[in-house]
Amino acid sequence: MGFFDFYDDKIAIDLGTSNTLITHNGKIAINHPSIVAINRLSGKIIASGSEAISMRGKIHQNIKTLYPFKDGVIANFDAAEKMLSSFISMIPSKPLSLPTSYNMLIAIPCESTEVEMRAVKESAKRLKAKKVFLIPEPIAAAIGGGIDILQPKGNLIIDIGGGTTEIAVVSYGSIIRGKSLKIAGNTFNNDIINYVRDEFDLNIGESTAEELKITVGSAEYTKDSRQFSTAVQGRDLQTGLPKEVKISNKDIAKSLDKSLSIIEHYILEILSDTPPEISSDIYESGLYLTGGGSLLKGLDERFSRFTDLPVCLAENPLEAVVKGSETVLKDLGKYKCVLTERIKD
């Protein structure tokens, strides 16, 4: 090991469509929305993360906010690199002002193409990355949740993020069956926006939809459910004036039912295509649910009723992927088999 190799930093990154989490040498150093505010004229980043999201929808025409990632992959390369560079610059620097190089491990959707994986690696290398490793998100989520994925035992992981829902059967360090759906948290927000527009003639924004999902969001509404509601403000589509209406958990459940039914369809498809020996493992262990979308009230109960299997909700679902990535980065020798190796440096 050379002198400067000793000072290499280790960074694990969960490049989420909605949020980006970064660990630095074992600790979560960055947890910010994956958004930037950019000057349209100069192309310069004005703000990123939490500061940028507070500006969304409230800035003049020379400034735009955008999400560099869409459906779990890079949609705007320049903005993605600028955002990640901004986040990395927020990580506390080392003493002695030594040159910094990073060993990075980045979690990616399980059905990423080679072109998408190459784009992630090349972008990372332009951000001082010395070595770049990739790991499928479902495997990282399983490890972050404490599952020993190196054992010959099947586990079904459902990771609902902002841009994608990852459904994967994992055994012995590999994905036996996997599906990456472009139906996730952001889709849920759009479902809510469309429902409120159609049912109440009210136009609301993404931030309001996200808040509704958190406060009165529900995966299902039955005759035994307790109804509760909250006031929401927006623009009346008929008059153009500000208006307030009451939105209930029943409304949110109705708005999300179609998207959740599609996810259930693919859960069933994955289970139906799983080898019998692994199916017996899943019957015992059930489903492992993680990601920010898993926080939707009653989602675990809905999936459990649909599959007739137990559902385990991760302790810290938002952090499972990045914590699993960090665990792998700490012991690459042990976890080498879980890395995506289709692209060579």
Short mmCIF file of the C-alpha atoms (twelve columns), coordinates in Angstrom:
data_MODEL
# 
_entry.id   MODEL 
# 
loop_
_atom_site.group_PDB 
_atom_site.id 
_atom_site.type_symbol 
_atom_site.label_atom_id 
_atom_site.label_alt_id 
_atom_site.label_comp_id 
_atom_site.label_asym_id 
_atom_site.label_seq_id 
_atom_site.Cartn_x 
_atom_site.Cartn_y 
_atom_site.Cartn_z 
_atom_site.pdbx_PDB_model_num 
ATOM 1   C CA . MET A 1   0.000   0.000   0.000   1 
ATOM 2   C CA . GLY A 2   1.367   3.384   -1.025  1 
ATOM 3   C CA . PHE A 3   1.511   6.445   1.214   1 
ATOM 4   C CA . PHE A 4   -1.487  8.140   -0.364  1 
ATOM 5   C CA . ASP A 5   -3.479  4.887   -0.528  1 
ATOM 6   C CA . PHE A 6   -3.542  5.016   3.260   1 
ATOM 7   C CA . TYR A 7   -5.515  8.221   3.057   1 
ATOM 8   C CA . ASP A 8   -8.071  6.992   0.519   1 
ATOM 9   C CA . ASP A 9   -11.604 7.711   1.661   1 
ATOM 10  C CA . LYS A 10  -14.403 5.193   1.371   1 
ATOM 11  C CA . ILE A 11  -17.764 6.473   0.175   1 
ATOM 12  C CA . ALA A 12  -20.961 4.478   -0.261  1 
ATOM 13  C CA . ILE A 13  -23.703 6.178   -2.266  1 
ATOM 14  C CA . ASP A 14  -27.407 5.498   -2.613  1 
ATOM 15  C CA . LEU A 15  -28.237 7.500   -5.744  1 
ATOM 16  C CA . GLY A 16  -31.959 7.831   -5.226  1 
ATOM 17  C CA . THR A 17  -34.309 9.549   -7.641  1 
ATOM 18  C CA . SER A 18  -35.768 11.484  -4.704  1 
ATOM 19  C CA . ASN A 19  -32.990 11.371  -2.099  1 
ATOM 20  C CA . THR A 20  -29.244 10.786  -2.127  1 
ATOM 21  C CA . LEU A 21  -27.511 9.275   0.899   1 
ATOM 22  C CA . ILE A 22  -23.745 9.096   1.249   1 
ATOM 23  C CA . THR A 23  -21.710 7.396   3.945   1 
ATOM 24  C CA . HIS A 24  -18.147 8.472   4.603   1 
ATOM 25  C CA . ASN A 25  -15.884 6.063   6.448   1 
ATOM 26  C CA . GLY A 26  -18.746 4.336   8.202   1 
ATOM 27  C CA . LYS A 27  -21.136 7.201   8.979   1 
ATOM 28  C CA . ILE A 28  -24.010 8.764   7.044   1 
ATOM 29  C CA . ALA A 29  -22.572 12.143  6.067   1 
ATOM 30  C CA . ILE A 30  -25.115 13.259  3.459   1 
ATOM 31  C CA . ASN A 31  -28.880 12.797  3.347   1 
ATOM 32  C CA . HIS A 32  -30.357 15.279  0.894   1 
ATOM 33  C CA . PRO A 33  -33.105 15.440  -1.722  1 
ATOM 34  C CA . SER A 34  -31.684 14.662  -5.185  1 
ATOM 35  C CA . ILE A 35  -32.418 18.089  -6.614  1 
ATOM 36  C CA . VAL A 36  -30.454 21.111  -7.795  1 
ATOM 37  C CA . ALA A 37  -31.294 24.736  -8.527  1 
ATOM 38  C CA . ILE A 38  -29.440 25.987  -11.597 1 
ATOM 39  C CA . ASN A 39  -29.029 29.406  -13.203 1 
ATOM 40  C CA . ARG A 40  -30.429 29.007  -16.718 1 
ATOM 41  C CA . LEU A 41  -28.009 31.564  -18.163 1 
ATOM 42  C CA . SER A 42  -24.700 30.491  -16.629 1 
ATOM 43  C CA . GLY A 43  -25.441 26.828  -15.886 1 
ATOM 44  C CA . LYS A 44  -24.042 27.363  -12.393 1 
ATOM 45  C CA . ILE A 45  -25.542 25.507  -9.438  1 
ATOM 46  C CA . ILE A 46  -27.157 27.938  -7.032  1 
ATOM 47  C CA . ALA A 47  -28.273 25.372  -4.485  1 
ATOM 48  C CA . SER A 48  -28.517 21.607  -4.041  1 
ATOM 49  C CA . GLY A 49  -30.323 19.210  -1.762  1 
ATOM 50  C CA . SER A 50  -32.500 20.610  1.002   1 
ATOM 51  C CA . GLU A 51  -31.814 24.228  0.050   1 
ATOM 52  C CA . ALA A 52  -32.799 23.578  -3.572  1 
ATOM 53  C CA . ILE A 53  -36.014 21.772  -2.727  1 
ATOM 54  C CA . SER A 54  -37.187 24.725  -0.624  1 
ATOM 55  C CA . MET A 55  -36.903 26.843  -3.788  1 
ATOM 56  C CA . ARG A 56  -38.994 24.523  -5.961  1 
ATOM 57  C CA . GLY A 57  -41.918 26.352  -7.561  1 
ATOM 58  C CA . LYS A 58  -41.013 29.634  -5.854  1 
ATOM 59  C CA . ILE A 59  -38.227 31.078  -8.009  1 
ATOM 60  C CA . HIS A 60  -37.984 33.412  -10.993 1 
ATOM 61  C CA . GLN A 61  -37.615 32.357  -14.627 1 
ATOM 62  C CA . ASN A 62  -33.804 32.571  -14.724 1 
ATOM 63  C CA . ILE A 63  -33.514 29.777  -12.148 1 
ATOM 64  C CA . LYS A 64  -34.763 26.240  -12.604 1 
ATOM 65  C CA . THR A 65  -34.893 23.283  -10.244 1 
ATOM 66  C CA . LEU A 66  -34.472 19.783  -11.568 1 
ATOM 67  C CA . TYR A 67  -33.955 16.207  -10.478 1 
ATOM 68  C CA . PRO A 68  -30.855 14.801  -12.241 1 
ATOM 69  C CA . PHE A 69  -32.081 11.218  -11.800 1 
ATOM 70  C CA . LYS A 70  -35.187 9.627   -13.258 1 
ATOM 71  C CA . ASP A 71  -36.434 6.092   -12.662 1 
ATOM 72  C CA . GLY A 72  -33.259 5.278   -10.747 1 
ATOM 73  C CA . VAL A 73  -30.809 6.260   -13.508 1 
ATOM 74  C CA . ILE A 74  -29.028 9.442   -14.613 1 
ATOM 75  C CA . ALA A 75  -31.303 11.632  -16.753 1 
ATOM 76  C CA . ASN A 76  -29.118 14.750  -16.808 1 
ATOM 77  C CA . PHE A 77  -25.399 13.944  -16.666 1 
ATOM 78  C CA . ASP A 78  -24.148 17.492  -16.153 1 
ATOM 79  C CA . ALA A 79  -26.602 18.227  -13.346 1 
ATOM 80  C CA . ALA A 80  -25.945 14.830  -11.724 1 
ATOM 81  C CA . GLU A 81  -22.198 15.432  -11.581 1 
ATOM 82  C CA . LYS A 82  -22.646 18.954  -10.264 1 
ATOM 83  C CA . MET A 83  -25.061 17.767  -7.592  1 
ATOM 84  C CA . LEU A 84  -22.811 14.906  -6.463  1 
ATOM 85  C CA . SER A 85  -19.789 17.211  -6.483  1 
ATOM 86  C CA . SER A 86  -21.718 19.620  -4.276  1 
ATOM 87  C CA . PHE A 87  -22.712 16.832  -1.869  1 
ATOM 88  C CA . ILE A 88  -19.186 15.421  -1.695  1 
ATOM 89  C CA . SER A 89  -17.822 18.891  -0.958  1 
ATOM 90  C CA . MET A 90  -20.061 18.942  2.129   1 
ATOM 91  C CA . ILE A 91  -18.254 15.912  3.573   1 
ATOM 92  C CA . PRO A 92  -15.704 16.989  6.221   1 
ATOM 93  C CA . SER A 93  -12.214 17.109  4.721   1 
ATOM 94  C CA . LYS A 94  -9.195  15.260  6.096   1 
ATOM 95  C CA . PRO A 95  -6.292  16.909  7.894   1 
ATOM 96  C CA . LEU A 96  -2.931  17.801  6.328   1 
ATOM 97  C CA . SER A 97  -4.642  19.033  3.124   1 
ATOM 98  C CA . LEU A 98  -3.627  15.829  1.355   1 
ATOM 99  C CA . PRO A 99  -4.983  15.068  -2.138  1 
ATOM 100 C CA . THR A 100 -8.271  13.206  -1.839  1 
ATOM 101 C CA . SER A 101 -9.188  10.105  -3.795  1 
ATOM 102 C CA . TYR A 102 -12.248 8.024   -3.100  1 
ATOM 103 C CA . ASN A 103 -13.114 4.356   -3.277  1 
ATOM 104 C CA . MET A 104 -16.815 4.519   -4.131  1 
ATOM 105 C CA . LEU A 105 -19.534 1.912   -3.988  1 
ATOM 106 C CA . ILE A 106 -22.778 2.932   -5.665  1 
ATOM 107 C CA . ALA A 107 -26.122 1.129   -5.494  1 
ATOM 108 C CA . ILE A 108 -27.996 0.789   -8.800  1 
ATOM 109 C CA . PRO A 109 -31.332 -0.704  -9.939  1 
ATOM 110 C CA . CYS A 110 -31.151 -4.470  -10.460 1 
ATOM 111 C CA . GLU A 111 -32.060 -4.253  -14.150 1 
ATOM 112 C CA . SER A 112 -29.615 -1.482  -15.061 1 
ATOM 113 C CA . THR A 113 -28.178 -1.828  -18.546 1 
ATOM 114 C CA . GLU A 114 -24.458 -1.844  -19.253 1 
ATOM 115 C CA . VAL A 115 -24.797 1.641   -20.769 1 
ATOM 116 C CA . GLU A 116 -26.437 2.925   -17.573 1 
ATOM 117 C CA . MET A 117 -23.816 1.273   -15.382 1 
ATOM 118 C CA . ARG A 118 -20.993 2.692   -17.459 1 
ATOM 119 C CA . ALA A 119 -22.515 6.162   -17.200 1 
ATOM 120 C CA . VAL A 120 -22.584 5.912   -13.400 1 
ATOM 121 C CA . LYS A 121 -18.976 4.725   -13.209 1 
ATOM 122 C CA . GLU A 122 -17.671 7.378   -15.599 1 
ATOM 123 C CA . SER A 123 -19.469 10.134  -13.722 1 
ATOM 124 C CA . ALA A 124 -18.048 8.862   -10.428 1 
ATOM 125 C CA . LYS A 125 -14.516 8.816   -11.798 1 
ATOM 126 C CA . ARG A 126 -14.807 12.483  -12.747 1 
ATOM 127 C CA . LEU A 127 -15.544 13.148  -9.076  1 
ATOM 128 C CA . LYS A 128 -12.129 11.983  -7.776  1 
ATOM 129 C CA . ALA A 129 -13.155 8.343   -7.503  1 
ATOM 130 C CA . LYS A 130 -10.097 6.096   -7.558  1 
ATOM 131 C CA . LYS A 131 -12.085 2.864   -7.739  1 
ATOM 132 C CA . VAL A 132 -15.791 2.494   -8.407  1 
ATOM 133 C CA . PHE A 133 -17.851 -0.542  -7.433  1 
ATOM 134 C CA . LEU A 134 -21.525 -1.137  -8.217  1 
ATOM 135 C CA . ILE A 135 -24.038 -3.173  -6.241  1 
ATOM 136 C CA . PRO A 136 -27.694 -4.022  -7.050  1 
ATOM 137 C CA . GLU A 137 -30.043 -2.091  -4.772  1 
ATOM 138 C CA . PRO A 138 -32.044 -5.136  -3.529  1 
ATOM 139 C CA . ILE A 139 -28.859 -6.864  -2.354  1 
ATOM 140 C CA . ALA A 140 -27.642 -3.701  -0.621  1 
ATOM 141 C CA . ALA A 141 -31.054 -3.284  1.029   1 
ATOM 142 C CA . ALA A 142 -31.007 -6.878  2.271   1 
ATOM 143 C CA . ILE A 143 -27.525 -6.520  3.749   1 
ATOM 144 C CA . GLY A 144 -28.468 -3.184  5.313   1 
ATOM 145 C CA . GLY A 145 -31.427 -4.888  6.945   1 
ATOM 146 C CA . GLY A 146 -29.253 -7.527  8.572   1 
ATOM 147 C CA . ILE A 147 -29.994 -10.396 6.181   1 
ATOM 148 C CA . ASP A 148 -27.067 -12.756 5.608   1 
ATOM 149 C CA . ILE A 149 -27.380 -12.915 1.836   1 
ATOM 150 C CA . LEU A 150 -24.292 -15.127 1.500   1 
ATOM 151 C CA . GLN A 151 -26.214 -18.074 2.903   1 
ATOM 152 C CA . PRO A 152 -27.989 -20.493 0.514   1 
ATOM 153 C CA . LYS A 153 -31.374 -19.286 1.707   1 
ATOM 154 C CA . GLY A 154 -33.956 -17.421 -0.321  1 
ATOM 155 C CA . ASN A 155 -35.247 -13.977 0.659   1 
ATOM 156 C CA . LEU A 156 -37.706 -11.734 -1.194  1 
ATOM 157 C CA . ILE A 157 -36.751 -8.065  -1.093  1 
ATOM 158 C CA . ILE A 158 -39.124 -5.242  -2.063  1 
ATOM 159 C CA . ASP A 159 -37.348 -1.889  -2.097  1 
ATOM 160 C CA . ILE A 160 -39.712 1.005   -2.910  1 
ATOM 161 C CA . GLY A 161 -37.741 4.147   -3.644  1 
ATOM 162 C CA . GLY A 162 -38.630 7.402   -5.325  1 
ATOM 163 C CA . GLY A 163 -38.089 6.355   -8.942  1 
ATOM 164 C CA . THR A 164 -38.163 2.559   -8.914  1 
ATOM 165 C CA . THR A 165 -39.512 -0.382  -6.978  1 
ATOM 166 C CA . GLU A 166 -36.992 -3.208  -6.856  1 
ATOM 167 C CA . ILE A 167 -38.451 -6.697  -6.393  1 
ATOM 168 C CA . ALA A 168 -35.867 -9.438  -6.079  1 
ATOM 169 C CA . VAL A 169 -35.419 -12.956 -4.786  1 
ATOM 170 C CA . VAL A 170 -31.921 -13.141 -3.335  1 
ATOM 171 C CA . SER A 171 -29.980 -16.262 -2.377  1 
ATOM 172 C CA . TYR A 172 -26.286 -17.047 -1.861  1 
ATOM 173 C CA . GLY A 173 -25.187 -13.542 -2.824  1 
ATOM 174 C CA . SER A 174 -27.065 -13.462 -6.132  1 
ATOM 175 C CA . ILE A 175 -30.378 -12.259 -7.499  1 
ATOM 176 C CA . ILE A 176 -32.305 -15.356 -8.562  1 
ATOM 177 C CA . ARG A 177 -35.269 -13.413 -9.935  1 
ATOM 178 C CA . GLY A 178 -35.503 -9.635  -10.136 1 
ATOM 179 C CA . LYS A 179 -37.646 -6.837  -11.516 1 
ATOM 180 C CA . SER A 180 -37.126 -3.071  -11.521 1 
ATOM 181 C CA . LEU A 181 -40.445 -1.217  -11.837 1 
ATOM 182 C CA . LYS A 182 -40.760 2.457   -12.728 1 
ATOM 183 C CA . ILE A 183 -43.617 2.711   -10.257 1 
ATOM 184 C CA . ALA A 184 -42.603 4.053   -6.858  1 
ATOM 185 C CA . GLY A 185 -42.812 7.078   -4.569  1 
ATOM 186 C CA . ASN A 186 -42.852 9.695   -7.329  1 
ATOM 187 C CA . THR A 187 -45.581 7.764   -9.126  1 
ATOM 188 C CA . PHE A 188 -47.586 7.793   -5.907  1 
ATOM 189 C CA . ASN A 189 -47.233 11.592  -5.763  1 
ATOM 190 C CA . ASN A 190 -48.494 11.921  -9.342  1 
ATOM 191 C CA . ASP A 191 -51.400 9.612   -8.533  1 
ATOM 192 C CA . ILE A 192 -52.369 11.908  -5.673  1 
ATOM 193 C CA . ILE A 193 -52.032 15.048  -7.830  1 
ATOM 194 C CA . ASN A 194 -54.254 13.556  -10.539 1 
ATOM 195 C CA . TYR A 195 -56.859 12.310  -8.060  1 
ATOM 196 C CA . VAL A 196 -57.145 15.678  -6.285  1 
ATOM 197 C CA . ARG A 197 -57.438 17.419  -9.652  1 
ATOM 198 C CA . ASP A 198 -60.145 15.063  -10.926 1 
ATOM 199 C CA . GLU A 199 -62.163 14.747  -7.719  1 
ATOM 200 C CA . PHE A 200 -61.826 18.224  -6.229  1 
ATOM 201 C CA . ASP A 201 -60.967 20.473  -9.219  1 
ATOM 202 C CA . LEU A 202 -57.870 21.474  -7.305  1 
ATOM 203 C CA . ASN A 203 -54.369 21.836  -8.693  1 
ATOM 204 C CA . ILE A 204 -51.622 20.947  -6.191  1 
ATOM 205 C CA . GLY A 205 -47.855 20.593  -6.569  1 
ATOM 206 C CA . GLU A 206 -45.410 17.764  -5.858  1 
ATOM 207 C CA . SER A 207 -44.497 19.078  -2.415  1 
ATOM 208 C CA . THR A 208 -48.150 19.154  -1.364  1 
ATOM 209 C CA . ALA A 209 -48.732 15.652  -2.728  1 
ATOM 210 C CA . GLU A 210 -45.699 14.369  -0.837  1 
ATOM 211 C CA . GLU A 211 -46.985 15.964  2.368   1 
ATOM 212 C CA . LEU A 212 -50.410 14.386  1.848   1 
ATOM 213 C CA . LYS A 213 -48.782 10.988  1.323   1 
ATOM 214 C CA . ILE A 214 -46.932 11.361  4.618   1 
ATOM 215 C CA . THR A 215 -49.736 12.807  6.744   1 
ATOM 216 C CA . VAL A 216 -52.844 10.950  5.535   1 
ATOM 217 C CA . GLY A 217 -51.329 8.440   3.147   1 
ATOM 218 C CA . SER A 218 -52.757 4.935   3.299   1 
ATOM 219 C CA . ALA A 219 -52.244 1.807   1.208   1 
ATOM 220 C CA . GLU A 220 -55.827 0.657   1.631   1 
ATOM 221 C CA . TYR A 221 -59.152 1.626   3.137   1 
ATOM 222 C CA . THR A 222 -61.621 -0.958  4.393   1 
ATOM 223 C CA . LYS A 223 -64.945 -0.814  6.200   1 
ATOM 224 C CA . ASP A 224 -63.037 -1.241  9.455   1 
ATOM 225 C CA . SER A 225 -60.620 1.621   8.766   1 
ATOM 226 C CA . ARG A 226 -60.797 4.834   10.770  1 
ATOM 227 C CA . GLN A 227 -61.184 7.838   8.491   1 
ATOM 228 C CA . PHE A 228 -59.142 10.982  9.110   1 
ATOM 229 C CA . SER A 229 -58.388 13.973  6.945   1 
ATOM 230 C CA . THR A 230 -56.304 17.105  6.558   1 
ATOM 231 C CA . ALA A 231 -56.785 20.474  4.882   1 
ATOM 232 C CA . VAL A 232 -54.894 21.081  1.654   1 
ATOM 233 C CA . GLN A 233 -54.549 24.290  -0.323  1 
ATOM 234 C CA . GLY A 234 -54.098 24.729  -4.050  1 
ATOM 235 C CA . ARG A 235 -55.485 26.514  -7.112  1 
ATOM 236 C CA . ASP A 236 -59.111 26.073  -8.084  1 
ATOM 237 C CA . LEU A 237 -59.203 24.821  -11.686 1 
ATOM 238 C CA . GLN A 238 -62.526 26.571  -12.337 1 
ATOM 239 C CA . THR A 239 -61.834 30.033  -10.941 1 
ATOM 240 C CA . GLY A 240 -58.045 30.129  -10.826 1 
ATOM 241 C CA . LEU A 241 -58.254 31.324  -7.221  1 
ATOM 242 C CA . PRO A 242 -56.646 29.757  -4.145  1 
ATOM 243 C CA . LYS A 243 -58.873 27.134  -2.529  1 
ATOM 244 C CA . GLU A 244 -58.805 24.730  0.405   1 
ATOM 245 C CA . VAL A 245 -60.342 21.255  0.591   1 
ATOM 246 C CA . LYS A 246 -60.272 18.325  2.978   1 
ATOM 247 C CA . ILE A 247 -58.425 15.192  1.838   1 
ATOM 248 C CA . SER A 248 -58.840 11.923  3.748   1 
ATOM 249 C CA . ASN A 249 -56.890 8.700   4.038   1 
ATOM 250 C CA . LYS A 250 -59.722 7.092   2.057   1 
ATOM 251 C CA . ASP A 251 -59.006 9.486   -0.832  1 
ATOM 252 C CA . ILE A 252 -55.294 8.667   -0.807  1 
ATOM 253 C CA . ALA A 253 -55.960 4.924   -0.681  1 
ATOM 254 C CA . LYS A 254 -58.241 5.221   -3.724  1 
ATOM 255 C CA . SER A 255 -55.678 7.299   -5.616  1 
ATOM 256 C CA . LEU A 256 -52.861 4.788   -5.023  1 
ATOM 257 C CA . ASP A 257 -54.775 1.553   -5.543  1 
ATOM 258 C CA . LYS A 258 -53.934 1.115   -9.240  1 
ATOM 259 C CA . SER A 259 -50.179 1.624   -8.791  1 
ATOM 260 C CA . LEU A 260 -50.042 -0.658  -5.745  1 
ATOM 261 C CA . SER A 261 -51.987 -3.328  -7.641  1 
ATOM 262 C CA . ILE A 262 -49.354 -3.245  -10.401 1 
ATOM 263 C CA . ILE A 263 -46.598 -3.753  -7.819  1 
ATOM 264 C CA . GLU A 264 -48.578 -6.667  -6.367  1 
ATOM 265 C CA . HIS A 265 -48.905 -8.183  -9.837  1 
ATOM 266 C CA . TYR A 266 -45.124 -8.242  -10.242 1 
ATOM 267 C CA . ILE A 267 -44.578 -9.579  -6.731  1 
ATOM 268 C CA . LEU A 268 -46.826 -12.490 -7.695  1 
ATOM 269 C CA . GLU A 269 -45.007 -12.903 -11.021 1 
ATOM 270 C CA . ILE A 270 -41.615 -13.083 -9.280  1 
ATOM 271 C CA . LEU A 271 -42.935 -15.558 -6.704  1 
ATOM 272 C CA . SER A 272 -44.510 -17.721 -9.429  1 
ATOM 273 C CA . ASP A 273 -41.176 -17.922 -11.255 1 
ATOM 274 C CA . THR A 274 -39.101 -18.775 -8.176  1 
ATOM 275 C CA . PRO A 275 -37.622 -22.305 -7.808  1 
ATOM 276 C CA . PRO A 276 -39.560 -24.498 -5.330  1 
ATOM 277 C CA . GLU A 277 -36.673 -24.873 -2.849  1 
ATOM 278 C CA . ILE A 278 -36.334 -21.100 -2.567  1 
ATOM 279 C CA . SER A 279 -40.107 -20.668 -2.392  1 
ATOM 280 C CA . SER A 280 -40.118 -22.768 0.760   1 
ATOM 281 C CA . ASP A 281 -37.536 -20.426 2.295   1 
ATOM 282 C CA . ILE A 282 -39.677 -17.387 1.441   1 
ATOM 283 C CA . TYR A 283 -42.725 -19.097 2.941   1 
ATOM 284 C CA . GLU A 284 -40.841 -19.188 6.247   1 
ATOM 285 C CA . SER A 285 -39.100 -15.793 6.085   1 
ATOM 286 C CA . GLY A 286 -41.763 -13.803 4.238   1 
ATOM 287 C CA . LEU A 287 -41.229 -10.508 2.418   1 
ATOM 288 C CA . TYR A 288 -38.640 -7.916  3.383   1 
ATOM 289 C CA . LEU A 289 -39.941 -4.381  2.749   1 
ATOM 290 C CA . THR A 290 -37.660 -1.347  2.582   1 
ATOM 291 C CA . GLY A 291 -37.197 2.053   0.908   1 
ATOM 292 C CA . GLY A 292 -39.004 5.326   1.583   1 
ATOM 293 C CA . GLY A 293 -42.180 4.087   -0.104  1 
ATOM 294 C CA . SER A 294 -42.469 1.283   2.443   1 
ATOM 295 C CA . LEU A 295 -43.380 3.917   5.052   1 
ATOM 296 C CA . LEU A 296 -46.840 4.282   3.489   1 
ATOM 297 C CA . LYS A 297 -49.298 3.393   6.235   1 
ATOM 298 C CA . GLY A 298 -50.764 -0.096  5.956   1 
ATOM 299 C CA . LEU A 299 -48.589 -1.164  3.022   1 
ATOM 300 C CA . ASP A 300 -47.062 -4.093  4.916   1 
ATOM 301 C CA . GLU A 301 -50.524 -5.312  5.915   1 
ATOM 302 C CA . ARG A 302 -51.823 -4.997  2.356   1 
ATOM 303 C CA . PHE A 303 -48.910 -6.979  0.899   1 
ATOM 304 C CA . SER A 304 -49.243 -9.585  3.630   1 
ATOM 305 C CA . ARG A 305 -52.925 -10.135 2.856   1 
ATOM 306 C CA . PHE A 306 -52.236 -10.260 -0.879  1 
ATOM 307 C CA . THR A 307 -49.455 -12.861 -0.650  1 
ATOM 308 C CA . ASP A 308 -50.603 -14.648 2.509   1 
ATOM 309 C CA . LEU A 309 -47.023 -14.258 3.728   1 
ATOM 310 C CA . PRO A 310 -45.506 -12.398 6.661   1 
ATOM 311 C CA . VAL A 311 -43.987 -8.989  5.860   1 
ATOM 312 C CA . CYS A 312 -41.004 -7.577  7.716   1 
ATOM 313 C CA . LEU A 313 -40.609 -3.803  7.537   1 
ATOM 314 C CA . ALA A 314 -37.012 -2.585  7.779   1 
ATOM 315 C CA . GLU A 315 -36.084 -0.720  10.960  1 
ATOM 316 C CA . ASN A 316 -34.705 2.252   9.020   1 
ATOM 317 C CA . PRO A 317 -36.069 1.697   5.505   1 
ATOM 318 C CA . LEU A 318 -34.661 4.925   4.065   1 
ATOM 319 C CA . GLU A 319 -31.132 3.978   5.121   1 
ATOM 320 C CA . ALA A 320 -31.098 0.244   4.351   1 
ATOM 321 C CA . VAL A 321 -29.505 0.525   0.887   1 
ATOM 322 C CA . VAL A 322 -26.721 2.916   1.869   1 
ATOM 323 C CA . LYS A 323 -25.969 1.030   5.093   1 
ATOM 324 C CA . GLY A 324 -25.789 -2.234  3.182   1 
ATOM 325 C CA . SER A 325 -23.478 -0.601  0.642   1 
ATOM 326 C CA . GLU A 326 -21.276 0.640   3.467   1 
ATOM 327 C CA . THR A 327 -21.078 -2.863  4.947   1 
ATOM 328 C CA . VAL A 328 -19.908 -4.237  1.599   1 
ATOM 329 C CA . LEU A 329 -17.375 -1.433  1.159   1 
ATOM 330 C CA . LYS A 330 -15.847 -2.262  4.530   1 
ATOM 331 C CA . ASP A 331 -15.220 -5.885  3.520   1 
ATOM 332 C CA . LEU A 332 -14.916 -6.112  -0.256  1 
ATOM 333 C CA . GLY A 333 -13.124 -9.436  0.016   1 
ATOM 334 C CA . LYS A 334 -16.061 -11.075 1.754   1 
ATOM 335 C CA . TYR A 335 -18.710 -9.485  -0.442  1 
ATOM 336 C CA . LYS A 336 -16.944 -9.507  -3.806  1 
ATOM 337 C CA . CYS A 337 -19.521 -11.928 -5.206  1 
ATOM 338 C CA . VAL A 338 -22.392 -9.447  -4.735  1 
ATOM 339 C CA . LEU A 339 -20.808 -6.686  -6.838  1 
ATOM 340 C CA . THR A 340 -21.834 -6.017  -10.408 1 
ATOM 341 C CA . GLU A 341 -18.825 -7.073  -12.494 1 
ATOM 342 C CA . ARG A 342 -20.172 -6.856  -16.029 1 
ATOM 343 C CA . ILE A 343 -18.172 -3.677  -16.648 1 
ATOM 344 C CA . LYS A 344 -14.424 -3.772  -16.193 1 
ATOM 345 C CA . ASP A 345 -12.332 -0.736  -15.293 1 
# 
